[in-house]
Amino acid sequence: MEKEFGLLRSALKNAYITDEQTAFLTKQWYIGVLARIRINAFRIELAGGMYDYRDLLSLAAASVEAEAAVGNAVYMLPSFYNHDCDPNAHIVWIENVDARMKALRDIEAGEELRICYIDASMNHGARQTLLSEGFGFQCRCLRCLSGD
Protein backbone atom coordinates (compact mmCIF):
# COMPACT_ATOMS: atom_id res chain seq x y z
CA MET A 1 0.00 0.00 0.00
CA GLU A 2 2.87 2.37 0.74
CA LYS A 3 4.19 1.91 -2.79
CA GLU A 4 0.77 2.57 -4.40
CA PHE A 5 0.23 5.65 -2.23
CA GLY A 6 3.62 6.97 -3.33
CA LEU A 7 2.80 6.28 -6.97
CA LEU A 8 -0.47 8.20 -6.67
CA ARG A 9 1.25 11.22 -5.13
CA SER A 10 3.98 11.06 -7.77
CA ALA A 11 1.47 10.84 -10.63
CA LEU A 12 -0.39 13.88 -9.34
CA LYS A 13 2.85 15.81 -8.95
CA ASN A 14 3.91 14.83 -12.51
CA ALA A 15 0.55 16.15 -13.72
CA TYR A 16 1.48 19.53 -12.22
CA ILE A 17 -1.15 19.31 -9.51
CA THR A 18 0.02 21.46 -6.61
CA ASP A 19 0.52 20.39 -3.00
CA GLU A 20 -2.23 22.84 -2.10
CA GLN A 21 -4.66 21.03 -4.40
CA THR A 22 -3.74 17.63 -2.93
CA ALA A 23 -3.67 18.67 0.73
CA PHE A 24 -6.51 16.19 1.40
CA LEU A 25 -4.37 13.29 0.12
CA THR A 26 -3.05 11.79 3.33
CA LYS A 27 -2.35 8.14 4.08
CA GLN A 28 -5.44 8.11 6.30
CA TRP A 29 -7.60 9.44 3.44
CA TYR A 30 -6.12 6.85 1.06
CA ILE A 31 -6.74 3.99 3.51
CA GLY A 32 -10.33 5.19 4.01
CA VAL A 33 -11.00 5.23 0.26
CA LEU A 34 -9.53 1.74 -0.17
CA ALA A 35 -11.65 0.46 2.72
CA ARG A 36 -14.86 1.92 1.24
CA ILE A 37 -14.06 0.39 -2.13
CA ARG A 38 -13.35 -3.00 -0.54
CA ILE A 39 -16.53 -2.97 1.54
CA ASN A 40 -18.76 -1.91 -1.38
CA ALA A 41 -17.20 -4.06 -4.11
CA PHE A 42 -19.12 -6.95 -5.63
CA ARG A 43 -17.64 -10.18 -6.90
CA ILE A 44 -18.22 -10.47 -10.66
CA GLU A 45 -18.82 -13.99 -11.97
CA LEU A 46 -18.86 -15.71 -15.36
CA ALA A 47 -22.06 -17.76 -15.02
CA GLY A 48 -24.17 -15.18 -16.90
CA GLY A 49 -23.12 -16.28 -20.37
CA MET A 50 -24.06 -19.93 -19.81
CA TYR A 51 -27.73 -19.61 -18.75
CA ASP A 52 -31.01 -18.16 -19.89
CA TYR A 53 -31.11 -14.55 -18.63
CA ARG A 54 -34.83 -14.84 -17.84
CA ASP A 55 -34.16 -17.46 -15.16
CA LEU A 56 -32.30 -15.34 -12.59
CA LEU A 57 -32.63 -17.92 -9.82
CA SER A 58 -30.74 -20.46 -11.96
CA LEU A 59 -28.12 -17.80 -12.61
CA ALA A 60 -27.66 -17.20 -8.90
CA ALA A 61 -27.27 -20.91 -8.16
CA ALA A 62 -24.91 -21.41 -11.10
CA SER A 63 -22.64 -18.55 -10.10
CA VAL A 64 -22.30 -19.94 -6.57
CA GLU A 65 -21.62 -23.47 -7.86
CA ALA A 66 -19.11 -22.36 -10.50
CA GLU A 67 -17.14 -20.04 -8.24
CA ALA A 68 -16.10 -18.38 -11.49
CA ALA A 69 -15.15 -14.91 -10.27
CA VAL A 70 -13.45 -12.66 -12.82
CA GLY A 71 -12.92 -9.70 -10.51
CA ASN A 72 -14.62 -7.11 -8.35
CA ALA A 73 -16.39 -3.87 -9.14
CA VAL A 74 -18.19 -1.09 -7.31
CA TYR A 75 -21.69 -0.33 -8.54
CA MET A 76 -23.41 2.70 -7.05
CA LEU A 77 -26.98 1.45 -6.50
CA PRO A 78 -26.20 -2.14 -5.40
CA SER A 79 -23.67 -0.83 -2.89
CA PHE A 80 -26.55 0.70 -0.90
CA TYR A 81 -28.13 -2.68 -0.07
CA ASN A 82 -27.65 -3.77 3.52
CA HIS A 83 -26.64 -7.22 4.73
CA ASP A 84 -28.78 -9.95 6.25
CA CYS A 85 -27.75 -13.57 6.90
CA ASP A 86 -31.26 -14.56 5.74
CA PRO A 87 -31.57 -12.22 2.74
CA ASN A 88 -34.76 -11.51 0.85
CA ALA A 89 -32.92 -10.70 -2.40
CA HIS A 90 -29.81 -11.63 -4.36
CA ILE A 91 -27.85 -9.71 -6.97
CA VAL A 92 -27.13 -11.66 -10.14
CA TRP A 93 -24.55 -10.42 -12.64
CA ILE A 94 -25.41 -10.80 -16.35
CA GLU A 95 -22.57 -10.84 -18.87
CA ASN A 96 -20.15 -9.93 -16.06
CA VAL A 97 -21.27 -6.30 -15.78
CA ASP A 98 -25.06 -5.94 -15.67
CA ALA A 99 -26.67 -6.35 -12.24
CA ARG A 100 -30.17 -7.77 -11.73
CA MET A 101 -31.97 -8.10 -8.42
CA LYS A 102 -33.81 -11.35 -7.75
CA ALA A 103 -36.30 -11.67 -4.89
CA LEU A 104 -35.67 -14.84 -2.91
CA ARG A 105 -39.11 -14.79 -1.31
CA ASP A 106 -42.23 -12.61 -1.20
CA ILE A 107 -41.32 -9.11 -0.02
CA GLU A 108 -43.82 -6.95 1.85
CA ALA A 109 -44.51 -3.37 0.72
CA GLY A 110 -42.04 -1.07 2.47
CA GLU A 111 -39.73 -3.93 3.50
CA GLU A 112 -36.04 -3.19 3.01
CA LEU A 113 -34.30 -5.22 0.31
CA ARG A 114 -31.39 -7.04 1.96
CA ILE A 115 -28.63 -9.14 0.41
CA CYS A 116 -26.07 -11.43 2.01
CA TYR A 117 -22.51 -10.11 1.80
CA ILE A 118 -20.97 -13.52 2.58
CA ASP A 119 -21.67 -17.25 2.29
CA ALA A 120 -24.87 -17.62 4.33
CA SER A 121 -24.29 -21.36 4.79
CA MET A 122 -21.47 -20.71 7.30
CA ASN A 123 -22.18 -21.19 10.99
CA HIS A 124 -23.02 -18.25 13.25
CA GLY A 125 -19.50 -17.76 14.64
CA ALA A 126 -17.83 -17.88 11.23
CA ARG A 127 -20.32 -15.38 9.80
CA GLN A 128 -19.83 -13.00 12.70
CA THR A 129 -16.03 -13.20 12.42
CA LEU A 130 -16.03 -12.64 8.66
CA LEU A 131 -18.46 -9.73 8.84
CA SER A 132 -16.56 -8.12 11.70
CA GLU A 133 -13.09 -8.51 10.18
CA GLY A 134 -14.05 -8.03 6.54
CA PHE A 135 -16.82 -5.45 6.73
CA GLY A 136 -16.40 -3.81 10.13
CA PHE A 137 -19.73 -4.60 11.78
CA GLN A 138 -21.38 -7.17 14.04
CA CYS A 139 -24.45 -8.63 12.36
CA ARG A 140 -27.66 -8.21 14.31
CA CYS A 141 -30.08 -9.74 11.83
CA LEU A 142 -32.86 -11.98 13.18
CA ARG A 143 -30.92 -15.11 12.22
CA CYS A 144 -27.82 -13.99 14.14
CA LEU A 145 -29.78 -12.77 17.13
CA SER A 146 -31.33 -16.24 17.39
CA GLY A 147 -27.82 -17.79 17.39
CA ASP A 148 -28.42 -19.70 14.14
Buried (B, 14 or more C-beta within 10 A) or exposed (E): EEEEBEEEBEEBEEEEEEEEEBEEBEEEEBEEEEEEEEBBBBBBBBBBEEBEBEEBEBBBBBBBEEEBEEEEBEBEEBEEBEBBBBBBBBBBBBEBEEBBBBEBEEEEEEEEBBBBBBEBEBEBEEBBEBBEEEBEEEBEBEBBEEEE
